[in-house]
Amino acid sequence: MFIHSCRLSACFSVSMVTLTILAGADSGVLASNPLSFTDEAVTRGVDYDMGANYQQFGSGLMLVDLDGDGDLDIVLTGATDLAVGIYENDGAGNFTDRSAGSGIANGLPVSGLSAADYDNDGDNDILINGWLVPTRLYRNDGNFTFTDVAPAAGIDVTAPSFASSWGDIDADGHLDLYASVRTMFNGDPTRNFFFYNNGDGTFTDRAAELGIDAEDDPTLLSSFFDYDRDGDDDIYLGTDKGSAGVLYNRLYRNDGGTFTEVTAKANAFAYVDCMGIAVGDINFDGYFDLYVTNTPPGNKLLMHDGVSAYTDETIPAGVGSYRVGWGAVFADFDNDTELDLYVCNMMGENRLYRGSSTWPLIDEAPSAGVDEASDVFCVAVGDIDGDNDLDMLVGGTDTKVQIYINHSIDAQTNNWVRFNVVGNNANQFGIGTCVDIKAGGKSQLREVRAGVNYKAQDEYTLHFGLADQQSVDVVTAVYTGGETRKLYGAPANQTWTIYPEARLGDPNGNGQIDWYELSAAIAARTAPGAKIVPGQEIFDMDGDFDIDNEDLTAMGLGIRVPSLKGFSPGP
């Protein structure tokens, strides 16, 4: 008996017996407190019917703060009527449909979604990859209204476009865009685009010039991340139709705004039909590992060796999955420090591999309630309901969108810490910033990224599980360009903001510390042995989570000379 599917651009056949045997390799004993989720989309106000979406292999979805109020709003595509859904979060994970009057055009076939502040005005704009229709860039005008500026920006291209991702390749503070194209789909020779942000609201395609257009490879997605930890984002491309052993994923090293292909040097080859890329440091060595999805020959786990190259650890980890894999994401769903792995599948249930130092990992999707089997393409992760654990937004096929709210016991009992990063230049959300933490003798790593997984967007806030640790010993933020800031003794179970050095002591961001700001710092001064509370981080000049004489002295005499303009001492 054979499974046969022609919904993919090239048909494949796989023995049911082989699938059954390989899938059995992922079985095992569940943890004492299994992960647990419930689908609460409709009850929380998101009643969105996904269509078939086979032509463009899934339509994008996002968790992103569109109105700047600190919670995650939702953007959905792929409806049966081709309507784009926009939903406002009330802060507790309940949603109001704001689609009407948004200015976003309906009725067009949509492929990927990503969000970024392309114009550096402090809010997130929306990029919609069109499927054989023009790509659209919607400028955020506030109050959930948007204007398509793609033609003026120079990115209204028409192609078999898939996913998109954003990164600041030269640390100039302006986010650049990589747009993947499935080159040669129906004979279309259009190659990938790399739209360099000119800083004036326009973009210039420099993919061919920089040697990162992947030539005639059919690229499904790209991923910006700092593979060599040198302070700038590199680019990893997921290539379709590589399981025949000819095409492969590509890795381009960023050398200060120019690129060198290092696929062979880094052993980053993955001869797979790559349809998803998850990025995370699963062995705590300070380097990013990769999980790439594939057709039933099996997904691949590529582990960074801590020096410069990757090794295939799929079999020991037990995460081959052996389905038709699409989007995938690493996240610590139970706050135990270990990264879990969620995998979207066609022709089989989704996987949720519970992170553990003991391999092989166990698929807990059935017991966790997230083993959706409706041919799922996309997933986004974030704290949707504001209870400090990670939830999921999942888009299936011919079914309603799911919002999987996390009710895992361990997620509630283990400690955690979250960080919002303020950029060190015009890139206000700090896209491309890597944050390393050390707590209880263990190191963890995250990066602020825009356009992730497959056609999806996770929250920008960086979430770390801490298990039983009450504080973080050291936090190291490495900004794009290499600037570094260290913090010490961050208390657990709080969401903290990390500011670059140039913003410290300067809440209004005018480049100088005035008397009013110094007065505010004096008012926030902590008692001996006491720590600051979230909202006071900007006055913590030395990063030790208190405000004392050292901080006040630094404000007055250190980074900038305070201005007393407008100050009147007393009545």
BELKAJO-V186556 format. One record per pair of residues at least 12 apart in sequence whose C-alpha atoms are under 6 Angstrom apart, sorted by the first residue. I is the first residue (numbers start at 1). J is the second residue. D is the distance in Angstrom with one decimal. If there is no record, write none. Layout:
i=I j=J d=D
i=I j=J d=D
//
This chain:
i=2 j=14 d=5.8
i=2 j=15 d=5.1
i=2 j=16 d=5.8
i=26 j=318 d=5.6
i=28 j=362 d=5.7
i=35 j=368 d=5.0
i=35 j=408 d=4.9
i=36 j=368 d=4.2
i=36 j=407 d=5.3
i=36 j=408 d=4.6
i=37 j=368 d=5.7
i=37 j=369 d=5.7
i=37 j=404 d=5.5
i=37 j=405 d=5.3
i=37 j=406 d=4.6
i=37 j=407 d=5.4
i=38 j=404 d=5.2
i=38 j=405 d=5.5
i=39 j=402 d=5.7
i=39 j=403 d=5.2
i=39 j=404 d=4.5
i=40 j=403 d=5.5
i=41 j=402 d=5.4
i=41 j=403 d=4.6
i=44 j=94 d=4.6
i=44 j=95 d=5.9
i=45 j=95 d=4.9
i=48 j=400 d=5.5
i=48 j=401 d=5.8
i=49 j=79 d=5.5
i=49 j=399 d=5.8
i=49 j=400 d=4.4
i=50 j=78 d=5.5
i=50 j=79 d=4.4
i=50 j=80 d=5.7
i=50 j=397 d=5.8
i=50 j=398 d=5.3
i=50 j=399 d=5.4
i=50 j=400 d=5.6
i=51 j=78 d=5.8
i=51 j=79 d=5.1
i=51 j=80 d=4.2
i=51 j=397 d=5.8
i=51 j=398 d=4.7
i=52 j=397 d=5.1
i=52 j=398 d=5.3
i=56 j=111 d=6.0
i=58 j=377 d=5.3
i=59 j=77 d=5.6
i=59 j=78 d=5.0
i=59 j=110 d=6.0
i=59 j=111 d=4.7
i=59 j=112 d=5.8
i=60 j=77 d=5.7
i=60 j=112 d=4.5
i=60 j=113 d=4.8
i=60 j=455 d=4.7
i=60 j=456 d=5.4
i=61 j=75 d=5.6
i=61 j=76 d=4.7
i=61 j=456 d=5.1
i=62 j=74 d=5.7
i=62 j=75 d=5.1
i=62 j=456 d=5.4
i=62 j=457 d=4.6
i=63 j=457 d=5.9
i=63 j=458 d=5.5
i=63 j=459 d=5.7
i=64 j=459 d=5.8
i=66 j=124 d=5.8
i=71 j=91 d=5.5
i=72 j=384 d=5.9
i=73 j=87 d=5.8
i=73 j=88 d=5.0
i=73 j=89 d=5.1
i=74 j=86 d=5.8
i=74 j=87 d=5.1
i=82 j=106 d=5.9
i=82 j=107 d=4.7
i=83 j=106 d=4.7
i=85 j=99 d=5.4
i=86 j=98 d=5.3
i=86 j=99 d=4.7
i=92 j=385 d=4.6
i=92 j=386 d=5.7
i=93 j=384 d=5.3
i=93 j=385 d=3.8
i=102 j=144 d=5.8
i=102 j=145 d=4.3
i=102 j=146 d=5.9
i=103 j=145 d=5.9
i=103 j=146 d=5.2
i=109 j=131 d=5.5
i=110 j=130 d=4.8
i=110 j=131 d=5.4
i=111 j=129 d=5.2
i=111 j=130 d=5.6
i=111 j=131 d=5.4
i=111 j=162 d=5.6
i=112 j=128 d=6.0
i=112 j=129 d=5.0
i=112 j=162 d=5.5
i=112 j=163 d=4.6
i=112 j=455 d=4.1
i=113 j=127 d=5.8
i=113 j=128 d=5.0
i=113 j=455 d=5.3
i=113 j=456 d=5.7
i=114 j=127 d=5.3
i=114 j=451 d=4.8
i=114 j=457 d=5.6
i=118 j=175 d=5.8
i=125 j=138 d=5.8
i=125 j=139 d=5.0
i=125 j=140 d=5.0
i=126 j=138 d=5.0
i=129 j=161 d=5.9
i=131 j=160 d=5.3
i=131 j=161 d=5.6
i=132 j=158 d=5.5
i=132 j=159 d=4.8
i=132 j=160 d=5.1
i=133 j=158 d=5.1
i=134 j=156 d=5.1
i=134 j=157 d=5.1
i=134 j=158 d=4.3
i=135 j=156 d=4.9
i=135 j=157 d=5.6
i=136 j=150 d=5.2
i=137 j=149 d=5.6
i=137 j=150 d=4.7
i=153 j=201 d=5.9
i=153 j=202 d=4.1
i=153 j=203 d=5.8
i=154 j=203 d=5.8
i=160 j=181 d=5.7
i=160 j=182 d=5.8
i=161 j=180 d=6.0
i=161 j=181 d=4.5
i=162 j=180 d=5.5
i=162 j=181 d=5.7
i=162 j=220 d=5.6
i=163 j=180 d=5.6
i=163 j=221 d=5.0
i=163 j=455 d=4.7
i=164 j=178 d=5.6
i=164 j=179 d=4.5
i=164 j=451 d=5.9
i=165 j=177 d=5.9
i=165 j=178 d=5.4
i=165 j=450 d=5.8
i=165 j=451 d=4.1
i=166 j=450 d=5.4
i=169 j=257 d=5.2
i=170 j=256 d=5.8
i=170 j=257 d=4.6
i=171 j=480 d=5.6
i=171 j=481 d=5.2
i=173 j=425 d=5.3
i=173 j=426 d=4.6
i=173 j=427 d=4.7
i=174 j=197 d=5.9
i=174 j=199 d=6.0
i=176 j=195 d=5.9
i=176 j=196 d=4.9
i=176 j=197 d=5.0
i=177 j=194 d=5.8
i=177 j=195 d=5.0
i=178 j=193 d=5.9
i=178 j=194 d=4.5
i=179 j=193 d=5.1
i=180 j=192 d=5.0
i=180 j=219 d=5.7
i=180 j=220 d=5.8
i=180 j=221 d=5.5
i=181 j=219 d=5.6
i=182 j=218 d=4.2
i=182 j=219 d=5.0
i=182 j=220 d=5.9
i=183 j=216 d=5.8
i=183 j=218 d=4.6
i=192 j=213 d=4.9
i=193 j=207 d=5.4
i=194 j=206 d=5.5
i=194 j=207 d=4.5
i=218 j=239 d=5.7
i=218 j=240 d=5.5
i=219 j=238 d=5.8
i=219 j=239 d=4.5
i=219 j=240 d=5.9
i=220 j=238 d=5.8
i=220 j=239 d=6.0
i=221 j=238 d=5.3
i=222 j=236 d=5.7
i=222 j=237 d=4.5
i=223 j=235 d=5.7
i=223 j=236 d=5.1
i=231 j=480 d=5.4
i=231 j=481 d=5.4
i=231 j=482 d=4.3
i=232 j=480 d=5.2
i=232 j=481 d=5.9
i=234 j=252 d=5.9
i=234 j=253 d=4.9
i=234 j=254 d=4.9
i=235 j=251 d=5.9
i=235 j=252 d=5.2
i=236 j=250 d=5.7
i=236 j=251 d=4.5
i=237 j=249 d=5.5
i=237 j=250 d=5.1
i=238 j=274 d=5.0
i=239 j=274 d=5.3
i=240 j=273 d=4.3
i=240 j=274 d=5.1
i=241 j=273 d=4.4
i=242 j=271 d=4.5
i=242 j=272 d=4.4
i=242 j=273 d=5.0
i=243 j=271 d=5.0
i=243 j=272 d=4.3
i=243 j=273 d=5.6
i=245 j=271 d=5.5
i=248 j=269 d=5.8
i=248 j=270 d=5.3
i=248 j=271 d=4.6
i=249 j=269 d=5.7
i=249 j=270 d=5.4
i=250 j=263 d=5.5
i=251 j=263 d=4.8
i=266 j=308 d=5.9
i=266 j=309 d=4.0
i=267 j=309 d=5.5
i=267 j=310 d=5.4
i=268 j=310 d=6.0
i=272 j=294 d=5.4
i=273 j=294 d=4.9
i=274 j=293 d=5.4
i=274 j=294 d=5.2
i=275 j=293 d=5.6
i=275 j=326 d=4.8
i=276 j=292 d=5.5
i=276 j=293 d=5.1
i=276 j=326 d=5.0
i=276 j=327 d=4.5
i=276 j=328 d=5.7
i=276 j=453 d=5.9
i=276 j=454 d=5.3
i=277 j=291 d=5.7
i=277 j=292 d=4.7
i=277 j=453 d=5.5
i=278 j=290 d=5.7
i=278 j=291 d=5.0
i=278 j=328 d=5.3
i=278 j=329 d=4.7
i=278 j=453 d=5.8
i=282 j=339 d=5.9
i=284 j=443 d=5.3
i=284 j=444 d=5.5
i=289 j=302 d=5.9
i=289 j=303 d=4.7
i=289 j=304 d=5.3
i=290 j=302 d=5.0
i=293 j=325 d=4.9
i=293 j=326 d=5.9
i=294 j=325 d=5.3
i=295 j=323 d=5.9
i=295 j=324 d=4.3
i=296 j=322 d=4.2
i=296 j=323 d=4.6
i=296 j=324 d=5.7
i=297 j=322 d=6.0
i=298 j=320 d=4.8
i=298 j=322 d=4.4
i=299 j=320 d=4.7
i=300 j=314 d=5.4
i=301 j=313 d=5.5
i=301 j=314 d=4.7
i=316 j=360 d=5.8
i=317 j=359 d=5.2
i=317 j=360 d=4.4
i=317 j=361 d=5.8
i=318 j=360 d=4.6
i=318 j=361 d=5.7
i=324 j=345 d=5.4
i=324 j=346 d=5.1
i=325 j=344 d=5.8
i=325 j=345 d=4.5
i=326 j=344 d=5.3
i=326 j=345 d=5.8
i=326 j=377 d=5.2
i=327 j=344 d=5.2
i=327 j=377 d=5.7
i=327 j=378 d=5.1
i=327 j=453 d=5.4
i=327 j=454 d=4.7
i=328 j=342 d=5.5
i=328 j=343 d=4.4
i=328 j=453 d=5.6
i=329 j=341 d=5.8
i=329 j=342 d=5.4
i=329 j=453 d=6.0
i=333 j=390 d=5.6
i=334 j=410 d=5.1
i=334 j=411 d=3.9
i=335 j=411 d=5.1
i=335 j=414 d=5.6
i=335 j=465 d=3.6
i=335 j=467 d=5.9
i=336 j=465 d=5.3
i=336 j=466 d=5.9
i=336 j=467 d=4.4
i=337 j=465 d=4.6
i=337 j=466 d=5.5
i=338 j=355 d=5.0
i=338 j=356 d=5.9
i=339 j=355 d=5.0
i=340 j=353 d=5.7
i=340 j=354 d=4.9
i=340 j=355 d=4.3
i=341 j=353 d=5.0
i=344 j=376 d=5.3
i=344 j=377 d=5.8
i=345 j=375 d=5.9
i=345 j=376 d=5.4
i=346 j=375 d=4.0
i=346 j=376 d=5.9
i=348 j=373 d=5.6
i=349 j=371 d=5.0
i=349 j=372 d=5.4
i=349 j=373 d=4.3
i=350 j=371 d=4.7
i=350 j=372 d=5.6
i=351 j=363 d=5.9
i=351 j=365 d=5.3
i=352 j=364 d=5.4
i=352 j=365 d=4.6
i=374 j=396 d=5.4
i=374 j=397 d=5.4
i=375 j=396 d=5.7
i=375 j=397 d=5.6
i=376 j=395 d=6.0
i=376 j=396 d=4.1
i=378 j=394 d=6.0
i=378 j=395 d=5.5
i=378 j=454 d=5.9
i=379 j=393 d=5.6
i=379 j=394 d=4.6
i=380 j=392 d=5.7
i=380 j=393 d=5.1
i=380 j=456 d=5.8
i=380 j=457 d=5.8
i=380 j=458 d=5.0
i=381 j=458 d=5.0
i=382 j=459 d=5.2
i=391 j=404 d=5.8
i=391 j=405 d=5.0
i=391 j=406 d=5.2
i=392 j=404 d=5.0
i=414 j=467 d=4.6
i=415 j=466 d=5.0
i=415 j=467 d=5.2
i=415 j=468 d=5.9
i=415 j=493 d=5.9
i=416 j=464 d=5.7
i=416 j=465 d=4.4
i=416 j=466 d=4.8
i=416 j=492 d=5.8
i=416 j=493 d=5.1
i=417 j=464 d=5.4
i=417 j=492 d=5.2
i=417 j=493 d=5.2
i=417 j=494 d=5.5
i=418 j=462 d=5.5
i=418 j=463 d=4.6
i=418 j=495 d=4.5
i=419 j=461 d=5.7
i=419 j=462 d=5.1
i=419 j=495 d=5.6
i=419 j=496 d=4.9
i=419 j=497 d=5.5
i=420 j=461 d=5.0
i=420 j=497 d=4.7
i=421 j=497 d=5.8
i=421 j=498 d=4.9
i=422 j=499 d=5.2
i=424 j=500 d=5.3
i=431 j=448 d=5.0
i=431 j=449 d=5.5
i=432 j=448 d=5.4
i=432 j=449 d=5.9
i=432 j=480 d=5.7
i=433 j=447 d=5.6
i=433 j=448 d=5.5
i=433 j=478 d=5.6
i=433 j=479 d=4.4
i=433 j=480 d=5.8
i=434 j=446 d=5.8
i=434 j=447 d=4.3
i=434 j=477 d=5.8
i=434 j=478 d=5.2
i=435 j=476 d=5.6
i=435 j=477 d=4.5
i=436 j=475 d=5.8
i=436 j=476 d=5.1
i=437 j=474 d=5.6
i=437 j=475 d=4.5
i=438 j=473 d=5.5
i=438 j=474 d=5.3
i=439 j=472 d=4.7
i=439 j=473 d=5.2
i=448 j=460 d=5.6
i=470 j=492 d=5.2
i=471 j=489 d=5.9
i=471 j=490 d=5.4
i=471 j=491 d=4.3
i=471 j=492 d=4.7
i=472 j=489 d=5.3
i=472 j=490 d=5.0
i=473 j=488 d=5.6
i=473 j=489 d=4.9
i=474 j=487 d=5.8
i=474 j=488 d=4.7
i=475 j=487 d=4.9
i=487 j=543 d=4.4
i=487 j=544 d=6.0
i=488 j=543 d=6.0
i=488 j=544 d=4.8
i=496 j=534 d=5.7
i=504 j=538 d=5.0
i=505 j=538 d=5.5
i=505 j=539 d=4.8
i=512 j=560 d=5.9
i=512 j=562 d=6.0
i=513 j=562 d=4.3
i=514 j=562 d=4.8
i=514 j=563 d=4.4
i=514 j=564 d=5.7
i=515 j=564 d=5.6
i=521 j=539 d=5.8
i=525 j=547 d=4.8
i=525 j=548 d=5.9
i=526 j=546 d=6.0
i=526 j=547 d=5.4
i=531 j=545 d=5.5
i=531 j=546 d=4.8
i=532 j=545 d=5.6
i=532 j=546 d=5.1
//
